[in-house]
Amino acid sequence: MAVKSKIQELLLQLNDGVYEKKEVIALALLSSVAGESIFLLGAPGVAKSLIARRLKYAYDNGKSFEYLMSRFSTPDEIFGPVSISKLKDEDKYERNIDNYLPSATVVFLDEIWKAGSSIQNALLTVLNEKKYRNGEKEIDVPMKALISASNELPSKGEGLEALWDRFLVRLVVENIQGKQNFNDMISKPLNSSEDTVDDILKITDEEYEEWSKAIDEIEIPENVFNVIDVIRNYIDEHNKKEDNKEKQIYISDRRWRKIVRLLRTSAFLNDRTAVDLMDCFLIKHCIWNETEQSNTVFQFVKDAIREHGYKLSLDLSDIRIALKEFDDDVKTETSFIKPVKYTIPKKYTIQKKDYYKVLIKGAFKYDVDDLIEKEVIDNLKSDKYIETIRRREDMGDQDPIWINKSSKKNKIFLSNSNDNGKEYDFECTSTTKYERFSKKPHGSVLKEWEKQVAKILTKTGNLRSQIDHYKSEDLKHIRFNLFVDKNLAEIVENNLNDLEKEIGTLEMEVNSIKNYYEKVEDQTDSKEIKSLENE
């Protein structure tokens, strides 16, 4: 049986009779196969201990040990009482460890933060080395999972930081939300203490060791390293903005190493030889220290995967730079700048208003010219007379006049009514502008450009091939991850789709440049320039 099929069926049977705890049980199993511990935060009565009791059935000959800690708990209650016979007959200080933590496959410690320092120190050794020193002997601990729980996080300043850091996966466990699930839970018999897991599905010690070696061989692709690096940068930026050190997010190097092994374990149990971006969503369970940080770090993870998952692996920056340089080169080689002399209406400014002067002297019984507002003239539309006010040049008197746009340059129609106007000139002035004109590039230049176009399109084509590979290899299974919500697959898919659109945009740009230089007109000796020069 394939590993994934086995784990999938195992999870189904572990969840039998348990309501709305699929994610917690899945992550507890994942953590145990990875050799890591898990912390469950939740109020009393939300099935935290039930999860530990069920998890022991995942292992062949699995044994569990559970204990409710208090300030008065002693090492004897956790690691076993001192053997009186050994002490009396052999003068050896050893504990009877049977049915206590050192002999258990799955350990559940409730209210973990109430443990005294002697218990904490012994736990740290067990968690770090999977060994327990019993008198003169150092014994291997068969523990596959340590599940701790509490309805609160560890208090600051009580020396609990080292122990807290050892719990890689941290989950908040809630009450049952679904109405039908709740009704079933309170009305149907619970079989939480019964072993409902088929023997063939149980993980043997041999399998566990074999899997552990295989997990260490799982490949970590570049895009996964990129996502982790981006998340670390997000955390650094967050910490720079957070003045309160207790609210900052601290992730040790050791913790990052353990996170990567958790991702490798997820890949292995999903029958893959490499970690993928869906596995990276598991990081959100490993990098919060306060409950209010959980949404923040989840956003970090989503943004890193959405914005950079494949983009840093399929880097488009080189193509963008090459395309910009190519575009600049084409514009330079296909254009030239020439000074052109223009005749334009002369502008007068009176009382903060701009006017054009119409040379109307002698018409309409006036012996002076008219000033008409520049804004009115600029907004004229042809074939339609409008009424406006003209300003007398001499006394500043104002009276109405009808004006219309002329098709001729620097001219305007004036009339005493709304039709039959006469054409008049504006008073004009000369100005020089530098205009850009097009020119045909040399044949040798065109050949070089064709090479550049081919080079850029080859690069985009290669990137498209890589995207097709990712789609065929990665996307075919991303909605079937045993430990990650399938709805998050859309973020991974969008990342590739956005990249594909960006590549398409770059290809359109390069083809647009190509189309331009192939059809550019040669204006080096054109009538257009000469007509402008003669204005």
One Martini backbone bead per residue (centre of mass of N, CA, C, O) as a GRO file, in nm:
protein
  535
    1MET     BB    1   0.096   0.037   0.023
    2ALA     BB    2   0.073   0.347  -0.002
    3VAL     BB    3   0.136   0.596   0.206
    4LYS     BB    4  -0.106   0.781   0.149
    5SER     BB    5  -0.328   0.568   0.168
    6LYS     BB    6  -0.267   0.492   0.458
    7ILE     BB    7  -0.302   0.775   0.591
    8GLN     BB    8  -0.587   0.831   0.491
    9GLU     BB    9  -0.720   0.587   0.635
   10LEU     BB   10  -0.613   0.645   0.918
   11LEU     BB   11  -0.760   0.918   0.954
   12LEU     BB   12  -1.046   0.810   0.928
   13GLN     BB   13  -1.025   0.619   1.181
   14LEU     BB   14  -0.939   0.835   1.393
   15ASN     BB   15  -1.221   1.007   1.333
   16ASP     BB   16  -1.395   0.807   1.458
   17GLY     BB   17  -1.621   0.977   1.667
   18VAL     BB   18  -1.506   1.255   1.574
   19TYR     BB   19  -1.557   1.614   1.598
   20GLU     BB   20  -1.400   1.863   1.432
   21LYS     BB   21  -1.072   1.716   1.424
   22LYS     BB   22  -0.908   1.673   1.159
   23GLU     BB   23  -0.674   1.875   1.170
   24VAL     BB   24  -0.557   1.799   1.445
   25ILE     BB   25  -0.503   1.499   1.384
   26ALA     BB   26  -0.329   1.540   1.134
   27LEU     BB   27  -0.108   1.720   1.279
   28ALA     BB   28  -0.037   1.514   1.496
   29LEU     BB   29   0.063   1.296   1.303
   30LEU     BB   30   0.271   1.461   1.153
   31SER     BB   31   0.443   1.537   1.400
   32SER     BB   32   0.513   1.246   1.487
   33VAL     BB   33   0.660   1.162   1.225
   34ALA     BB   34   0.863   1.415   1.259
   35GLY     BB   35   0.933   1.431   1.580
   36GLU     BB   36   0.714   1.624   1.703
   37SER     BB   37   0.551   1.870   1.884
   38ILE     BB   38   0.228   1.962   2.040
   39PHE     BB   39   0.005   2.246   2.086
   40LEU     BB   40  -0.299   2.295   2.281
   41LEU     BB   41  -0.542   2.551   2.264
   42GLY     BB   42  -0.795   2.537   2.526
   43ALA     BB   43  -1.065   2.465   2.664
   44PRO     BB   44  -1.232   2.280   2.849
   45GLY     BB   45  -1.386   2.016   2.663
   46VAL     BB   46  -1.235   1.996   2.343
   47ALA     BB   47  -1.065   1.717   2.299
   48LYS     BB   48  -0.755   1.697   2.366
   49SER     BB   49  -0.720   1.411   2.496
   50LEU     BB   50  -0.857   1.247   2.273
   51ILE     BB   51  -0.637   1.280   2.060
   52ALA     BB   52  -0.420   1.118   2.210
   53ARG     BB   53  -0.578   0.850   2.234
   54ARG     BB   54  -0.605   0.811   1.926
   55LEU     BB   55  -0.302   0.828   1.831
   56LYS     BB   56  -0.195   0.554   1.948
   57TYR     BB   57  -0.346   0.380   1.715
   58ALA     BB   58  -0.127   0.444   1.488
   59TYR     BB   59   0.042   0.240   1.660
   60ASP     BB   60   0.218  -0.027   1.716
   61ASN     BB   61   0.177  -0.085   2.036
   62GLY     BB   62   0.046   0.157   2.158
   63LYS     BB   63   0.115   0.400   2.410
   64SER     BB   64  -0.018   0.588   2.684
   65PHE     BB   65   0.030   0.917   2.848
   66GLU     BB   66  -0.148   1.091   3.110
   67TYR     BB   67  -0.145   1.435   3.256
   68LEU     BB   68  -0.228   1.650   3.526
   69MET     BB   69  -0.098   1.935   3.601
   70SER     BB   70   0.083   2.087   3.878
   71ARG     BB   71   0.258   2.254   4.120
   72PHE     BB   72   0.281   1.950   4.275
   73SER     BB   73   0.424   1.800   4.078
   74THR     BB   74   0.619   1.511   4.022
   75PRO     BB   75   0.846   1.305   3.877
   76ASP     BB   76   0.706   1.040   3.967
   77GLU     BB   77   0.432   1.101   3.802
   78ILE     BB   78   0.589   1.091   3.517
   79PHE     BB   79   0.860   0.879   3.541
   80GLY     BB   80   0.835   0.739   3.809
   81PRO     BB   81   0.907   0.553   4.064
   82VAL     BB   82   1.112   0.458   4.292
   83SER     BB   83   1.302   0.179   4.340
   84ILE     BB   84   1.323   0.012   4.631
   85SER     BB   85   1.477  -0.249   4.561
   86LYS     BB   86   1.718  -0.118   4.420
   87LEU     BB   87   1.799   0.059   4.660
   88LYS     BB   88   1.827  -0.175   4.868
   89ASP     BB   89   1.988  -0.412   4.703
   90GLU     BB   90   2.178  -0.208   4.485
   91ASP     BB   91   2.212   0.097   4.527
   92LYS     BB   92   1.987   0.218   4.317
   93TYR     BB   93   1.866   0.498   4.119
   94GLU     BB   94   1.551   0.399   4.010
   95ARG     BB   95   1.284   0.372   3.786
   96ASN     BB   96   0.951   0.289   3.730
   97ILE     BB   97   0.847   0.322   3.385
   98ASP     BB   98   0.603   0.173   3.367
   99ASN     BB   99   0.332   0.361   3.252
  100TYR     BB  100   0.516   0.595   3.168
  101LEU     BB  101   0.665   0.820   2.977
  102PRO     BB  102   0.930   0.640   2.894
  103SER     BB  103   0.703   0.407   2.765
  104ALA     BB  104   0.563   0.592   2.562
  105THR     BB  105   0.424   0.689   2.253
  106VAL     BB  106   0.196   0.877   2.381
  107VAL     BB  107   0.184   1.212   2.512
  108PHE     BB  108  -0.020   1.376   2.773
  109LEU     BB  109  -0.003   1.724   2.885
  110ASP     BB  110  -0.173   1.895   3.111
  111GLU     BB  111  -0.095   2.193   3.210
  112ILE     BB  112   0.221   2.235   3.142
  113TRP     BB  113   0.297   2.524   3.291
  114LYS     BB  114   0.289   2.382   3.593
  115ALA     BB  115   0.555   2.279   3.580
  116GLY     BB  116   0.837   2.213   3.715
  117SER     BB  117   1.175   2.237   3.673
  118SER     BB  118   1.243   1.930   3.687
  119ILE     BB  119   1.044   1.850   3.465
  120GLN     BB  120   1.134   2.037   3.241
  121ASN     BB  121   1.427   1.933   3.212
  122ALA     BB  122   1.350   1.642   3.140
  123LEU     BB  123   1.179   1.713   2.891
  124LEU     BB  124   1.400   1.845   2.720
  125THR     BB  125   1.568   1.588   2.686
  126VAL     BB  126   1.351   1.418   2.552
  127LEU     BB  127   1.294   1.614   2.311
  128ASN     BB  128   1.590   1.636   2.201
  129GLU     BB  129   1.692   1.302   2.235
  130LYS     BB  130   1.505   1.062   2.314
  131LYS     BB  131   1.601   1.058   2.625
  132TYR     BB  132   1.653   0.876   2.948
  133ARG     BB  133   1.771   0.914   3.275
  134ASN     BB  134   1.810   0.605   3.467
  135GLY     BB  135   2.031   0.670   3.655
  136GLU     BB  136   2.290   0.501   3.489
  137LYS     BB  137   2.088   0.504   3.259
  138GLU     BB  138   2.037   0.539   2.901
  139ILE     BB  139   1.729   0.569   2.745
  140ASP     BB  140   1.515   0.497   2.503
  141VAL     BB  141   1.244   0.670   2.372
  142PRO     BB  142   0.928   0.574   2.216
  143MET     BB  143   0.838   0.852   2.153
  144LYS     BB  144   0.630   1.014   1.901
  145ALA     BB  145   0.441   1.196   2.102
  146LEU     BB  146   0.391   1.533   2.229
  147ILE     BB  147   0.103   1.643   2.400
  148SER     BB  148   0.003   1.962   2.475
  149ALA     BB  149  -0.190   2.158   2.724
  150SER     BB  150  -0.405   2.459   2.739
  151ASN     BB  151  -0.579   2.772   2.840
  152GLU     BB  152  -0.277   2.886   2.811
  153LEU     BB  153  -0.005   3.066   2.795
  154PRO     BB  154   0.299   3.129   2.869
  155SER     BB  155   0.454   3.296   3.097
  156LYS     BB  156   0.637   3.557   3.162
  157GLY     BB  157   0.938   3.510   3.341
  158GLU     BB  158   0.936   3.162   3.404
  159GLY     BB  159   1.124   2.977   3.211
  160LEU     BB  160   0.940   2.867   2.937
  161GLU     BB  161   1.075   2.916   2.656
  162ALA     BB  162   1.220   2.647   2.590
  163LEU     BB  163   0.967   2.467   2.597
  164TRP     BB  164   0.792   2.628   2.394
  165ASP     BB  165   0.994   2.588   2.147
  166ARG     BB  166   0.941   2.264   2.123
  167PHE     BB  167   0.659   2.344   2.004
  168LEU     BB  168   0.597   2.353   1.681
  169VAL     BB  169   0.295   2.298   1.698
  170ARG     BB  170   0.012   2.537   1.698
  171LEU     BB  171  -0.319   2.508   1.841
  172VAL     BB  172  -0.659   2.590   1.816
  173VAL     BB  173  -0.928   2.468   2.015
  174GLU     BB  174  -1.263   2.410   1.950
  175ASN     BB  175  -1.573   2.397   1.950
  176ILE     BB  176  -1.849   2.283   1.829
  177GLN     BB  177  -2.034   2.422   1.546
  178GLY     BB  178  -2.210   2.216   1.432
  179LYS     BB  179  -2.523   2.114   1.481
  180GLN     BB  180  -2.515   1.810   1.405
  181ASN     BB  181  -2.253   1.741   1.548
  182PHE     BB  182  -2.352   1.819   1.828
  183ASN     BB  183  -2.595   1.627   1.843
  184ASP     BB  184  -2.426   1.369   1.808
  185MET     BB  185  -2.234   1.404   2.052
  186ILE     BB  186  -2.475   1.414   2.279
  187SER     BB  187  -2.630   1.127   2.171
  188LYS     BB  188  -2.391   0.950   2.108
  189PRO     BB  189  -2.179   0.712   2.136
  190LEU     BB  190  -1.852   0.685   2.262
  191ASN     BB  191  -1.524   0.544   2.114
  192SER     BB  192  -1.239   0.665   2.220
  193SER     BB  193  -1.119   0.385   2.364
  194GLU     BB  194  -1.132   0.251   2.095
  195ASP     BB  195  -0.989   0.032   1.859
  196THR     BB  196  -1.047   0.122   1.502
  197VAL     BB  197  -0.774   0.025   1.387
  198ASP     BB  198  -0.621  -0.129   1.157
  199ASP     BB  199  -0.338  -0.315   1.159
  200ILE     BB  200  -0.232  -0.239   0.865
  201LEU     BB  201  -0.221   0.084   0.949
  202LYS     BB  202  -0.012   0.057   1.142
  203ILE     BB  203   0.277   0.190   1.276
  204THR     BB  204   0.584   0.081   1.273
  205ASP     BB  205   0.904   0.096   1.377
  206GLU     BB  206   1.027   0.034   1.102
  207GLU     BB  207   0.873   0.245   0.942
  208TYR     BB  208   0.956   0.491   1.101
  209GLU     BB  209   1.261   0.468   1.035
  210GLU     BB  210   1.236   0.460   0.729
  211TRP     BB  211   1.088   0.730   0.697
  212SER     BB  212   1.296   0.915   0.830
  213LYS     BB  213   1.510   0.874   0.608
  214ALA     BB  214   1.332   0.965   0.365
  215ILE     BB  215   1.269   1.253   0.462
  216ASP     BB  216   1.573   1.357   0.441
  217GLU     BB  217   1.549   1.322   0.103
  218ILE     BB  218   1.375   1.548   0.055
  219GLU     BB  219   1.311   1.794  -0.154
  220ILE     BB  220   1.408   2.150  -0.188
  221PRO     BB  221   1.296   2.390  -0.355
  222GLU     BB  222   1.347   2.710  -0.447
  223ASN     BB  223   1.055   2.820  -0.390
  224VAL     BB  224   1.061   2.744  -0.088
  225PHE     BB  225   1.300   2.912  -0.002
  226ASN     BB  226   1.174   3.179  -0.093
  227VAL     BB  227   0.931   3.180   0.098
  228ILE     BB  228   1.089   3.171   0.361
  229ASP     BB  229   1.248   3.432   0.312
  230VAL     BB  230   1.001   3.619   0.294
  231ILE     BB  231   0.885   3.561   0.573
  232ARG     BB  232   1.132   3.662   0.729
  233ASN     BB  233   1.107   3.952   0.622
  234TYR     BB  234   0.828   4.010   0.736
  235ILE     BB  235   0.913   3.972   1.031
  236ASP     BB  236   1.127   4.193   1.040
  237GLU     BB  237   0.934   4.425   0.967
  238HIS     BB  238   0.743   4.385   1.203
  239ASN     BB  239   0.958   4.427   1.433
  240LYS     BB  240   1.039   4.721   1.355
  241LYS     BB  241   0.734   4.831   1.419
  242GLU     BB  242   0.766   4.685   1.704
  243ASP     BB  243   0.831   4.802   2.021
  244ASN     BB  244   0.718   4.555   2.155
  245LYS     BB  245   0.891   4.274   2.228
  246GLU     BB  246   0.649   4.082   2.312
  247LYS     BB  247   0.519   4.126   2.003
  248GLN     BB  248   0.729   3.988   1.877
  249ILE     BB  249   0.878   3.769   1.632
  250TYR     BB  250   1.035   3.461   1.727
  251ILE     BB  251   1.270   3.263   1.525
  252SER     BB  252   1.460   3.009   1.535
  253ASP     BB  253   1.680   2.819   1.368
  254ARG     BB  254   1.580   2.551   1.480
  255ARG     BB  255   1.286   2.594   1.398
  256TRP     BB  256   1.328   2.609   1.092
  257ARG     BB  257   1.441   2.326   1.065
  258LYS     BB  258   1.183   2.185   1.170
  259ILE     BB  259   0.991   2.296   0.960
  260VAL     BB  260   1.122   2.161   0.715
  261ARG     BB  261   1.069   1.872   0.817
  262LEU     BB  262   0.765   1.896   0.814
  263LEU     BB  263   0.744   1.941   0.508
  264ARG     BB  264   0.877   1.677   0.428
  265THR     BB  265   0.670   1.494   0.564
  266SER     BB  266   0.431   1.583   0.395
  267ALA     BB  267   0.545   1.494   0.124
  268PHE     BB  268   0.584   1.196   0.193
  269LEU     BB  269   0.280   1.135   0.285
  270ASN     BB  270   0.205   1.241  -0.030
  271ASP     BB  271   0.398   1.096  -0.240
  272ARG     BB  272   0.664   1.277  -0.245
  273THR     BB  273   0.999   1.416  -0.338
  274ALA     BB  274   0.878   1.712  -0.280
  275VAL     BB  275   0.830   2.014  -0.188
  276ASP     BB  276   0.554   2.235  -0.172
  277LEU     BB  277   0.345   2.509  -0.145
  278MET     BB  278   0.131   2.369   0.029
  279ASP     BB  279   0.319   2.296   0.264
  280CYS     BB  280   0.379   2.600   0.348
  281PHE     BB  281   0.111   2.644   0.514
  282LEU     BB  282   0.222   2.508   0.782
  283ILE     BB  283   0.383   2.752   0.899
  284LYS     BB  284   0.147   2.897   1.053
  285HIS     BB  285   0.170   2.683   1.308
  286CYS     BB  286   0.498   2.779   1.387
  287ILE     BB  287   0.506   3.136   1.418
  288TRP     BB  288   0.348   3.171   1.686
  289ASN     BB  289   0.312   3.328   2.028
  290GLU     BB  290   0.040   3.473   1.977
  291THR     BB  291  -0.286   3.472   1.894
  292GLU     BB  292  -0.277   3.759   1.746
  293GLN     BB  293  -0.056   3.642   1.529
  294SER     BB  294  -0.196   3.431   1.343
  295ASN     BB  295  -0.309   3.619   1.117
  296THR     BB  296  -0.043   3.750   1.040
  297VAL     BB  297   0.120   3.492   0.957
  298PHE     BB  298  -0.083   3.394   0.749
  299GLN     BB  299  -0.045   3.638   0.565
  300PHE     BB  300   0.249   3.595   0.510
  301VAL     BB  301   0.219   3.321   0.373
  302LYS     BB  302   0.021   3.399   0.149
  303ASP     BB  303   0.190   3.627   0.022
  304ALA     BB  304   0.443   3.461  -0.043
  305ILE     BB  305   0.295   3.262  -0.233
  306ARG     BB  306   0.142   3.460  -0.421
  307GLU     BB  307   0.395   3.664  -0.495
  308HIS     BB  308   0.667   3.432  -0.474
  309GLY     BB  309   0.655   3.129  -0.530
  310TYR     BB  310   0.749   3.153  -0.858
  311LYS     BB  311   0.881   3.433  -0.924
  312LEU     BB  312   1.175   3.382  -0.813
  313SER     BB  313   1.221   3.140  -1.008
  314LEU     BB  314   1.068   3.319  -1.239
  315ASP     BB  315   1.255   3.555  -1.349
  316LEU     BB  316   1.163   3.879  -1.509
  317SER     BB  317   1.375   4.111  -1.480
  318ASP     BB  318   1.566   4.062  -1.722
  319ILE     BB  319   1.350   4.104  -1.938
  320ARG     BB  320   1.267   4.390  -1.862
  321ILE     BB  321   1.543   4.518  -1.906
  322ALA     BB  322   1.583   4.429  -2.202
  323LEU     BB  323   1.322   4.566  -2.307
  324LYS     BB  324   1.393   4.856  -2.228
  325GLU     BB  325   1.656   4.876  -2.392
  326PHE     BB  326   1.527   4.807  -2.663
  327ASP     BB  327   1.322   5.039  -2.675
  328ASP     BB  328   1.530   5.268  -2.656
  329ASP     BB  329   1.689   5.191  -2.911
  330VAL     BB  330   1.457   5.217  -3.114
  331LYS     BB  331   1.388   5.516  -3.057
  332THR     BB  332   1.666   5.627  -3.133
  333GLU     BB  333   1.690   5.490  -3.433
  334THR     BB  334   1.373   5.610  -3.518
  335SER     BB  335   1.478   5.910  -3.438
  336PHE     BB  336   1.445   6.275  -3.447
  337ILE     BB  337   1.548   6.611  -3.369
  338LYS     BB  338   1.370   6.923  -3.451
  339PRO     BB  339   1.346   7.248  -3.516
  340VAL     BB  340   1.030   7.432  -3.492
  341LYS     BB  341   0.843   7.684  -3.642
  342TYR     BB  342   0.584   7.876  -3.485
  343THR     BB  343   0.249   8.008  -3.521
  344ILE     BB  344   0.082   8.195  -3.262
  345PRO     BB  345  -0.120   8.316  -3.052
  346LYS     BB  346  -0.131   8.591  -2.864
  347LYS     BB  347  -0.092   8.653  -2.520
  348TYR     BB  348  -0.313   8.801  -2.275
  349THR     BB  349  -0.301   8.951  -1.943
  350ILE     BB  350  -0.606   9.027  -1.751
  351GLN     BB  351  -0.690   8.995  -1.450
  352LYS     BB  352  -0.603   8.676  -1.463
  353LYS     BB  353  -0.666   8.673  -1.775
  354ASP     BB  354  -0.682   8.515  -2.087
  355TYR     BB  355  -0.601   8.645  -2.421
  356TYR     BB  356  -0.708   8.710  -2.753
  357LYS     BB  357  -0.629   8.881  -3.048
  358VAL     BB  358  -0.848   9.046  -3.274
  359LEU     BB  359  -0.825   9.172  -3.603
  360ILE     BB  360  -1.093   9.426  -3.610
  361LYS     BB  361  -1.009   9.676  -3.731
  362GLY     BB  362  -1.290   9.846  -3.890
  363ALA     BB  363  -1.499   9.675  -3.771
  364PHE     BB  364  -1.800   9.729  -3.640
  365LYS     BB  365  -1.720  10.042  -3.601
  366TYR     BB  366  -1.425   9.984  -3.515
  367ASP     BB  367  -1.086  10.119  -3.411
  368VAL     BB  368  -1.039   9.840  -3.263
  369ASP     BB  369  -0.949   9.568  -3.098
  370ASP     BB  370  -1.009   9.239  -2.979
  371LEU     BB  371  -1.081   9.057  -2.673
  372ILE     BB  372  -1.064   8.701  -2.616
  373GLU     BB  373  -1.104   8.435  -2.444
  374LYS     BB  374  -0.909   8.158  -2.443
  375GLU     BB  375  -1.098   7.937  -2.328
  376VAL     BB  376  -1.325   7.977  -2.535
  377ILE     BB  377  -1.157   7.918  -2.791
  378ASP     BB  378  -1.044   7.632  -2.710
  379ASN     BB  379  -1.368   7.523  -2.691
  380LEU     BB  380  -1.427   7.518  -2.977
  381LYS     BB  381  -1.668   7.426  -3.226
  382SER     BB  382  -1.750   7.339  -3.516
  383ASP     BB  383  -2.044   7.466  -3.664
  384LYS     BB  384  -2.067   7.666  -3.395
  385TYR     BB  385  -2.213   7.923  -3.256
  386ILE     BB  386  -2.113   8.155  -2.999
  387GLU     BB  387  -2.164   8.340  -2.716
  388THR     BB  388  -1.976   8.630  -2.614
  389ILE     BB  389  -1.716   8.831  -2.476
  390ARG     BB  390  -1.582   9.145  -2.556
  391ARG     BB  391  -1.283   9.328  -2.536
  392ARG     BB  392  -1.181   9.635  -2.527
  393GLU     BB  393  -0.873   9.772  -2.579
  394ASP     BB  394  -0.913  10.060  -2.461
  395MET     BB  395  -1.156  10.074  -2.217
  396GLY     BB  396  -1.284   9.775  -2.148
  397ASP     BB  397  -1.522   9.722  -2.289
  398GLN     BB  398  -1.831   9.524  -2.303
  399ASP     BB  399  -1.959   9.289  -2.553
  400PRO     BB  400  -2.125   9.104  -2.763
  401ILE     BB  401  -2.037   8.793  -2.949
  402TRP     BB  402  -1.996   8.588  -3.234
  403ILE     BB  403  -1.841   8.261  -3.254
  404ASN     BB  404  -1.610   8.061  -3.468
  405LYS     BB  405  -1.451   7.808  -3.602
  406SER     BB  406  -1.162   7.761  -3.792
  407SER     BB  407  -0.982   7.578  -4.038
  408LYS     BB  408  -0.782   7.794  -4.006
  409LYS     BB  409  -0.497   7.916  -3.909
  410ASN     BB  410  -0.529   8.182  -3.695
  411LYS     BB  411  -0.853   8.181  -3.704
  412ILE     BB  412  -1.183   8.361  -3.696
  413PHE     BB  413  -1.525   8.385  -3.636
  414LEU     BB  414  -1.739   8.676  -3.675
  415SER     BB  415  -2.056   8.799  -3.520
  416ASN     BB  416  -2.381   8.953  -3.456
  417SER     BB  417  -2.464   8.656  -3.492
  418ASN     BB  418  -2.534   8.299  -3.546
  419ASP     BB  419  -2.425   8.393  -3.840
  420ASN     BB  420  -2.246   8.504  -4.101
  421GLY     BB  421  -1.947   8.523  -4.071
  422LYS     BB  422  -1.619   8.656  -4.032
  423GLU     BB  423  -1.286   8.639  -4.109
  424TYR     BB  424  -1.012   8.646  -3.869
  425ASP     BB  425  -0.725   8.749  -3.718
  426PHE     BB  426  -0.468   8.682  -3.520
  427GLU     BB  427  -0.246   8.773  -3.309
  428CYS     BB  428   0.095   8.693  -3.355
  429THR     BB  429   0.359   8.454  -3.274
  430SER     BB  430   0.680   8.323  -3.233
  431THR     BB  431   0.797   7.972  -3.210
  432THR     BB  432   1.011   7.712  -3.071
  433LYS     BB  433   1.021   7.359  -3.139
  434TYR     BB  434   1.097   7.028  -3.038
  435GLU     BB  435   1.077   6.766  -3.268
  436ARG     BB  436   0.971   6.435  -3.335
  437PHE     BB  437   1.102   6.208  -3.579
  438SER     BB  438   1.104   5.969  -3.821
  439LYS     BB  439   1.314   5.674  -3.905
  440LYS     BB  440   1.494   5.460  -4.088
  441PRO     BB  441   1.662   5.191  -4.035
  442HIS     BB  442   1.915   5.004  -4.077
  443GLY     BB  443   1.955   4.687  -4.188
  444SER     BB  444   2.158   4.592  -3.964
  445VAL     BB  445   1.976   4.676  -3.730
  446LEU     BB  446   1.734   4.493  -3.794
  447LYS     BB  447   1.887   4.226  -3.756
  448GLU     BB  448   1.957   4.271  -3.457
  449TRP     BB  449   1.665   4.295  -3.358
  450GLU     BB  450   1.572   4.012  -3.436
  451LYS     BB  451   1.756   3.875  -3.230
  452GLN     BB  452   1.634   4.005  -2.977
  453VAL     BB  453   1.349   3.900  -3.012
  454ALA     BB  454   1.423   3.599  -3.011
  455LYS     BB  455   1.555   3.598  -2.730
  456ILE     BB  456   1.310   3.689  -2.562
  457LEU     BB  457   1.107   3.468  -2.668
  458THR     BB  458   1.274   3.232  -2.564
  459LYS     BB  459   1.254   3.301  -2.265
  460THR     BB  460   0.943   3.299  -2.247
  461GLY     BB  461   0.915   3.010  -2.349
  462ASN     BB  462   1.068   2.875  -2.116
  463LEU     BB  463   0.876   2.978  -1.895
  464ARG     BB  464   0.626   2.836  -2.005
  465SER     BB  465   0.740   2.552  -1.970
  466GLN     BB  466   0.769   2.569  -1.663
  467ILE     BB  467   0.472   2.620  -1.606
  468ASP     BB  468   0.370   2.358  -1.734
  469HIS     BB  469   0.526   2.182  -1.537
  470TYR     BB  470   0.396   2.281  -1.278
  471LYS     BB  471   0.107   2.210  -1.360
  472SER     BB  472   0.159   1.898  -1.406
  473GLU     BB  473   0.312   1.845  -1.120
  474ASP     BB  474   0.171   2.031  -0.895
  475LEU     BB  475  -0.145   2.085  -0.957
  476LYS     BB  476  -0.254   1.783  -0.958
  477HIS     BB  477  -0.214   1.768  -0.609
  478ILE     BB  478  -0.292   2.029  -0.429
  479ARG     BB  479  -0.601   1.920  -0.354
  480PHE     BB  480  -0.450   1.646  -0.191
  481ASN     BB  481  -0.373   1.738   0.090
  482LEU     BB  482  -0.373   1.597   0.411
  483PHE     BB  483  -0.287   1.898   0.577
  484VAL     BB  484  -0.441   2.091   0.365
  485ASP     BB  485  -0.644   2.315   0.254
  486LYS     BB  486  -0.777   2.311  -0.065
  487ASN     BB  487  -0.855   2.622  -0.090
  488LEU     BB  488  -0.545   2.718  -0.104
  489ALA     BB  489  -0.479   2.644  -0.404
  490GLU     BB  490  -0.561   2.913  -0.540
  491ILE     BB  491  -0.303   3.068  -0.468
  492VAL     BB  492  -0.112   2.898  -0.639
  493GLU     BB  493  -0.259   2.929  -0.910
  494ASN     BB  494  -0.249   3.241  -0.925
  495ASN     BB  495   0.053   3.266  -0.942
  496LEU     BB  496   0.079   3.130  -1.223
  497ASN     BB  497  -0.130   3.301  -1.377
  498ASP     BB  498   0.013   3.573  -1.335
  499LEU     BB  499   0.273   3.493  -1.477
  500GLU     BB  500   0.146   3.435  -1.751
  501LYS     BB  501   0.045   3.724  -1.796
  502GLU     BB  502   0.319   3.866  -1.783
  503ILE     BB  503   0.440   3.719  -2.023
  504GLY     BB  504   0.227   3.812  -2.227
  505THR     BB  505   0.292   4.114  -2.198
  506LEU     BB  506   0.588   4.097  -2.292
  507GLU     BB  507   0.523   3.981  -2.573
  508MET     BB  508   0.352   4.221  -2.667
  509GLU     BB  509   0.576   4.433  -2.644
  510VAL     BB  510   0.783   4.309  -2.843
  511ASN     BB  511   0.581   4.303  -3.085
  512SER     BB  512   0.529   4.607  -3.087
  513ILE     BB  513   0.817   4.693  -3.150
  514LYS     BB  514   0.843   4.532  -3.411
  515ASN     BB  515   0.605   4.666  -3.561
  516TYR     BB  516   0.721   4.951  -3.554
  517TYR     BB  517   1.005   4.915  -3.705
  518GLU     BB  518   0.872   4.792  -3.968
  519LYS     BB  519   0.658   5.067  -4.009
  520VAL     BB  520   0.829   5.301  -4.013
  521GLU     BB  521   0.860   5.626  -4.102
  522ASP     BB  522   1.023   5.845  -4.330
  523GLN     BB  523   1.106   6.201  -4.225
  524THR     BB  524   1.377   6.336  -4.332
  525ASP     BB  525   1.214   6.439  -4.628
  526SER     BB  526   0.943   6.568  -4.558
  527LYS     BB  527   0.663   6.767  -4.603
  528GLU     BB  528   0.587   6.810  -4.309
  529ILE     BB  529   0.841   6.961  -4.221
  530LYS     BB  530   0.828   7.187  -4.432
  531SER     BB  531   0.550   7.299  -4.346
  532LEU     BB  532   0.637   7.371  -4.059
  533GLU     BB  533   0.873   7.564  -4.145
  534ASN     BB  534   0.657   7.759  -4.312
  535GLU     BB  535   0.466   7.881  -4.077
   0.00000   0.00000   0.00000
